Amino acid sequence: MLASGLRGRKLKTLKKDFSRHRSRLLERLDCDGLLGQVPAWQRLERRTREALQMLQAGPARGQPEG
């Protein structure tokens, strides 16, 4: 938040509203547009899909549950 250059009441307001602004930004992102061409975004999508597949598959053989 220091990068904002804000202090006092304005900084407090920014911190309070940050989560709401972040949510609004994520809702507006066009994931199928230019963002989908960014390698880091592609890795995030791939790793997220892999993690979900692992969770859906259940515990791995030989791995303790929990």
N, C-alpha and C positions, 0 to 999 in steps of 0.2 A: 504494500500500500504506500510505502514511502516514495515509490516511483511516481505516484500521482502528484506529488508536490503539495498535497493538501495537508492542512493542520486544523486542529481544534474541532469545531462543530461540523465543518464540511467533511473532514476525515471520518468523524464518527458516523455521519450520514452515509458516506460511501461504504464503510464497513458493514453498516446495518443492511444496506440494500444490495450488497455484492452478490449474494446468492441468487436473488431475484433477477438481477441483470445477467448473471451467468446462465441461468435457466432460459431466459428469453433469447440469448445469443444461440444456445444449442438448439432451440426450437426453430430458429431461422436458418440454420446451416443447411445448405444444399449438398447433402452427402453424395449425390449422384452427379454433381457438377464438377467443377475444378478441384474441389477438396478430394474427391475420389482418386485423383491422379497424384496426390502427394504420398511419397513412399511411407512416411511415418503413419499416415492415416490408413494406408493399405495394411501395414503391419498390425496396427491396432485392431482393425476389423478382422484380420485373419486370426490373430491370437484370441480375440473375443469369441469367435466361432469355435476355435479349438477348445477353449475352456468350457464353453457350453456343452460341446459334444462329450467332453470328459465327465462333466457333471451328470449328463443324461445317461451315460453308460454305467454309472454307479461305481462302487469301489473296485479298484484294480485287483486282480488275483494276487494273493500273497500280501496284500496291503491291509493292515488293520483298519477297521471302520472307526470313524470318529475323528 
